[in-house]
């Protein structure tokens, strides 16, 4: 929870997360676990009574069923999955990479989504918005009283720890091919992102030749390292959270309630001002779409590029790659109607319609385009 806004955030969240014991007619909740410790989020636990927990029916037989499937994972299997990186460096491998190498990798693998220099766009987040130390000061900004400058929330300004950046890139990026980057490539990309945020390590800005390694990375101190409550890092993290959320003075109005929780009238802060209007040259107000050239656009191609290429543009996601004749020949063995059906209703890891809300006829256009481009 971001410290400067936590009273605002949790005054609304209290109903869902904290005041759960106030369900009408239900007095069976307890603010402690079976071991006697208080519930970690300040809420309640409910024992099973008469086939219900709180106001919800449950299947008591399911709670008593013994499972006989599966086995205990081996140490190697656990190690293969346990690849997150903790703030203290646990899980961070040895390796290195320069800012210049990261710049080249970024242009090749990241810029298509995050745009040049990490400025973001088309639904993908920005990775920087100028100097992180200056940007962090904006986190208490609110757009009231004519102030148009809201808080800047990007990696350098907002994130309290850089460790998340390293393992998120390693395990989740690039989006079409996660886990494809080497350890050294991840170090290079992280070095580049640190540099475009103008962050310093041991007082040193990262130039193109800066070679980031494990030791140097662990010395990076983020501007917003103390911007969140409670403190969850380290061996006392769980107990810190337990203590914080069980003290209701820390959020909301200091009491547990479900109705009539506020005395008096709320103060409304209205957004004012007309925004920026003195652009030079002036922004065009023309609303017309560019004229389409007759016969120049293949049906389904534009939709494919916008919604489907992220998975079908490569075979890394397990989907048949557009242009791969052999892969699509296998897909078409059961006929085009079966392909339409799978695309519309989903198959394996692909959600219905690829996660879009397109009508069936548009999905078929995309399929026809992909099949045609793979012959």
C-alpha positions in Angstrom: 0.0 0.0 0.0 1.5 3.4 -1.0 2.0 5.4 2.1 0.9 8.8 0.9 -2.6 7.5 -0.2 -3.3 4.6 2.2 -6.1 6.4 4.0 -7.9 7.1 0.8 -7.4 3.6 -0.6 -8.5 1.6 2.4 -11.4 3.7 3.5 -13.2 2.1 0.5 -11.6 -1.3 0.9 -12.5 -1.7 4.5 -16.0 -3.1 3.5 -14.5 -5.9 1.5 -11.3 -6.8 3.4 -11.6 -5.8 7.0 -15.2 -5.4 8.2 -16.2 -8.9 7.1 -17.5 -9.8 10.5 -20.5 -7.4 10.2 -22.6 -9.6 7.9 -26.2 -9.2 9.1 -27.1 -11.8 11.7 -23.7 -13.4 11.7 -21.8 -13.3 15.0 -19.7 -16.4 14.5 -16.6 -14.8 13.2 -13.2 -14.7 15.0 -10.4 -12.3 14.5 -7.9 -15.0 15.3 -6.6 -18.1 13.5 -6.8 -21.5 15.2 -3.2 -21.0 16.5 -4.4 -17.9 18.4 -2.7 -15.3 16.2 -4.7 -12.4 14.9 -5.8 -12.6 11.2 -3.0 -11.1 9.1 -5.3 -8.7 7.1 -7.4 -7.5 10.1 -10.4 -9.4 8.9 -12.2 -12.4 10.4 -12.1 -16.2 10.0 -15.3 -18.2 10.1 -15.7 -21.8 11.4 -17.9 -24.2 9.5 -21.3 -24.4 11.1 -24.3 -26.2 9.7 -22.7 -26.6 6.3 -21.9 -22.9 6.1 -19.0 -20.6 6.7 -20.3 -17.1 7.4 -23.2 -16.8 5.0 -21.8 -19.2 2.4 -22.7 -22.8 1.9 -19.7 -25.2 1.5 -19.2 -28.9 0.7 -18.1 -30.3 4.0 -17.2 -33.7 2.3 -14.6 -31.9 0.2 -12.9 -30.6 3.3 -12.5 -34.2 4.6 -11.4 -35.8 1.4 -7.9 -37.3 1.4 -5.9 -36.8 -1.7 -3.8 -39.7 -3.0 -2.7 -38.3 -6.3 0.7 -36.7 -7.0 4.0 -36.9 -5.1 6.4 -34.7 -3.2 8.5 -32.7 -5.7 12.2 -33.3 -5.9 14.7 -30.7 -4.9 15.6 -30.1 -8.5 11.9 -29.6 -9.5 11.5 -27.1 -6.7 14.7 -25.2 -7.8 13.4 -25.0 -11.4 10.3 -23.2 -10.2 11.8 -21.2 -7.4 13.3 -18.5 -9.6 12.0 -15.3 -8.0 14.5 -12.7 -6.8 14.1 -11.3 -3.2 15.1 -7.7 -2.2 18.0 -9.1 -0.2 19.4 -10.7 -3.3 18.2 -14.3 -2.6 17.7 -15.9 -6.0 19.7 -13.3 -8.0 22.2 -15.2 -10.1 25.7 -14.1 -11.0 26.1 -12.4 -14.4 26.7 -9.1 -16.0 25.6 -6.8 -18.9 26.3 -3.3 -20.1 23.9 -0.4 -20.7 24.9 -0.4 -24.4 24.2 -4.1 -24.8 20.8 -3.5 -23.0 20.0 -0.6 -25.4 20.5 -2.9 -28.4 18.5 -5.7 -26.8 15.7 -3.3 -25.9 15.4 -2.1 -29.5 15.2 -5.6 -30.8 12.9 -7.2 -28.2 11.1 -4.5 -26.2 10.6 -1.3 -28.1 7.7 -2.8 -30.2 5.5 -2.7 -27.1 7.2 -0.2 -24.7 8.2 2.2 -27.5 11.5 4.2 -27.9 13.4 4.9 -24.6 10.7 3.1 -22.6 8.1 5.9 -23.1 5.2 3.3 -23.3 2.1 3.3 -25.5 -0.7 1.3 -27.1 -1.7 -0.2 -23.7 1.8 -1.1 -22.7 3.3 0.7 -19.6 6.0 3.3 -19.7 9.3 2.2 -18.2 10.5 5.7 -17.4 9.3 9.3 -17.4 12.4 11.3 -16.8 14.6 11.6 -13.7 13.3 9.1 -11.1 14.4 11.1 -8.1 12.4 14.1 -9.3 9.5 12.0 -10.4 9.2 10.3 -7.0 8.4 13.7 -5.5 5.2 13.8 -7.6 3.6 10.8 -5.9 1.8 13.1 -3.4 0.3 15.2 -6.2 -3.4 15.4 -6.6 -5.2 17.0 -9.6 -7.1 19.6 -7.6 -7.1 23.4 -7.4 -5.9 23.8 -11.0 -3.0 21.4 -10.7 -2.8 19.3 -13.9 0.3 17.3 -12.8 -0.7 14.0 -11.2 1.6 11.4 -9.7 4.2 9.7 -11.9 4.0 6.0 -11.3 6.7 4.1 -13.3 9.5 1.7 -12.3 12.0 4.4 -11.2 9.6 6.6 -9.3 7.2 4.2 -7.7 8.7 0.8 -7.2 10.3 0.4 -3.8 12.6 -2.5 -4.8 14.5 -3.1 -8.1 14.6 -6.9 -7.5 11.1 -7.2 -9.0 12.3 -5.7 -12.3 15.0 -8.3 -12.7 12.9 -11.4 -12.1 9.9 -10.0 -14.0 12.0 -9.5 -17.1 13.6 -12.9 -16.7 10.4 -14.9 -16.2 7.8 -12.9 -18.2 9.6 -11.0 -21.0 9.5 -10.6 -23.9 5.8 -11.3 -23.9 5.8 -13.7 -26.9 8.8 -15.7 -25.6 9.2 -15.5 -21.8 12.2 -17.3 -20.3 14.1 -16.9 -23.6 16.6 -14.3 -22.3 19.9 -15.4 -20.8 21.0 -14.2 -17.4 23.5 -11.7 -19.0 20.9 -10.4 -21.3 18.6 -9.7 -18.4 21.4 -7.8 -16.6 22.0 -5.7 -19.7 18.3 -4.8 -20.1 18.0 -4.0 -16.4 21.1 -1.8 -16.7 19.5 0.1 -19.6 16.2 0.6 -17.8 18.1 1.9 -14.7 20.0 4.3 -17.0 17.0 5.8 -18.7 15.4 6.4 -15.3 18.6 8.3 -14.4 19.1 6.3 -11.3 22.5 6.1 -9.6 24.4 3.2 -8.1 26.8 4.2 -5.4 26.4 7.8 -6.5 27.3 6.9 -10.1 25.1 7.4 -13.1 25.1 4.6 -15.6 26.8 5.5 -18.9 26.9 3.2 -22.0 29.9 1.3 -20.8 28.6 0.7 -17.3 28.7 -3.1 -16.7 26.0 -4.1 -14.2 26.6 -7.3 -12.2 25.0 -8.9 -9.1 27.1 -7.0 -6.6 26.4 -3.6 -8.2 22.7 -4.3 -8.6 22.2 -5.0 -4.9 23.6 -1.5 -4.1 20.8 0.2 -6.0 18.6 2.2 -3.7 15.2 3.1 -5.1 13.8 6.6 -4.5 10.5 5.2 -3.2 12.0 2.5 -1.0 10.1 3.8 2.1 6.9 4.7 0.2 4.8 1.7 1.2 3.3 0.5 4.5 3.5 -1.9 6.2 7.1 -3.1 5.9 6.8 -6.6 4.5 10.5 -7.3 3.8 12.7 -9.4 6.1 11.9 -12.0 8.8 9.4 -9.6 10.6 7.4 -8.8 7.4 4.4 -11.0 8.3 4.2 -9.8 11.8 4.5 -6.2 10.7 1.6 -6.7 8.4 -0.4 -8.4 11.1 0.2 -5.6 13.5 -0.6 -2.9 11.0 -3.9 -4.3 9.6 -5.2 -5.1 13.1 -4.8 -1.5 14.2 -7.8 0.2 12.6 -6.4 3.7 13.3 -4.1 3.1 10.3 -6.9 3.3 7.7 -10.5 4.1 7.1 -12.0 6.0 10.0 -10.4 3.9 12.7 -13.4 1.6 13.4 -14.8 -1.6 11.9 -18.2 -0.9 10.3 -20.4 -1.8 7.4 -22.9 1.2 7.4 -23.1 4.7 8.8 -19.3 4.7 8.9 -18.9 8.4 8.3 -20.0 11.4 10.3 -20.7 14.8 8.7 -20.5 15.5 5.0 -17.7 14.5 2.7 -15.4 17.1 1.2 -15.5 17.0 -2.6 -12.3 17.9 -4.5 -13.3 18.8 -8.1 -10.9 18.7 -11.0 -10.6 22.2 -12.4 -8.7 23.9 -15.2 -9.0 23.5 -19.0 -5.8 21.6 -19.5 -3.0 22.4 -21.9 -4.2 24.4 -24.9 -1.3 26.4 -26.1 0.4 23.8 -28.3 2.8 25.1 -31.0 1.9 24.4 -33.7 -1.8 24.0 -32.7 -3.1 20.4 -32.5 -5.4 19.6 -35.5 -9.0 19.1 -34.5 -9.8 17.2 -37.7 -11.7 14.0 -36.9 -11.8 12.4 -40.3 -10.1 9.0 -40.7 -7.6 8.6 -43.5 -9.2 7.4 -46.8 -8.8 3.7 -47.4 -7.2 2.6 -50.6 -9.4 0.3 -52.6 -8.3 -3.3 -52.5 -5.2 -2.6 -50.5 -6.2 -4.3 -47.2 -6.5 -8.0 -46.8 -9.6 -8.9 -44.6 -8.5 -10.0 -41.2 -4.9 -8.8 -41.5 -5.3 -5.6 -39.4 -7.1 -7.5 -36.6 -4.4 -10.2 -36.7 -1.7 -7.7 -36.2 -3.5 -5.9 -33.4 -4.8 -8.9 -31.4 -3.3 -12.2 -32.6 0.3 -11.7 -33.7 1.6 -11.6 -30.2 1.0 -15.4 -30.0 0.9 -16.5 -33.7 3.8 -14.4 -34.8 6.2 -16.9 -33.3 6.1 -20.5 -32.2 7.4 -19.7 -28.8 3.9 -19.5 -27.3 2.9 -23.0 -28.6 0.5 -21.5 -31.1 0.9 -22.3 -34.9 3.1 -19.6 -36.3 1.8 -17.7 -39.3 3.9 -18.6 -42.3 4.7 -22.1 -41.1 3.2 -24.3 -43.8 3.8 -27.5 -41.9 2.2 -26.3 -38.7 -0.9 -25.0 -40.4 -1.2 -28.1 -42.5 -1.5 -30.1 -39.3 -4.0 -27.7 -37.9 -6.2 -28.0 -41.1 -6.3 -31.8 -41.1 -9.7 -31.7 -39.4 -11.1 -29.1 -41.7 -11.5 -25.4 -41.7 -14.8 -25.6 -39.7 -13.0 -27.2 -36.9 -10.4 -24.5 -36.9 -13.2 -21.9 -36.8 -14.8 -23.7 -33.9 -11.5 -23.9 -31.9 -10.7 -20.2 -32.5 -14.2 -19.1 -31.4 -14.6 -21.3 -28.4 -11.0 -21.7 -27.3 -8.6 -24.6 -27.3 -5.8 -25.6 -24.9 -4.1 -22.4 -23.7 -6.0 -20.1 -26.1 -9.1 -18.5 -24.6 -12.3 -18.1 -26.7 -11.7 -15.6 -29.5 -8.1 -15.1 -28.3 -9.5 -13.1 -25.4 -11.2 -10.5 -27.6 -14.8 -9.5 -28.0 -14.8 -9.8 -31.8 -17.9 -11.2 -33.5 -17.6 -14.7 -35.0 -17.4 -13.4 -38.6 -14.4 -11.2 -37.7 -12.7 -14.2 -36.1 -13.2 -16.2 -39.3 -11.7 -13.4 -41.3 -8.5 -13.6 -39.1 -8.4 -17.4 -39.5 -8.7 -17.0 -43.3 -5.9 -14.5 -43.3 -3.6 -16.7 -41.2 -4.3 -19.8 -43.3 -3.8 -17.8 -46.5 -0.5 -16.4 -45.3 0.7 -19.9 -44.3 0.3 -21.7 -47.7 
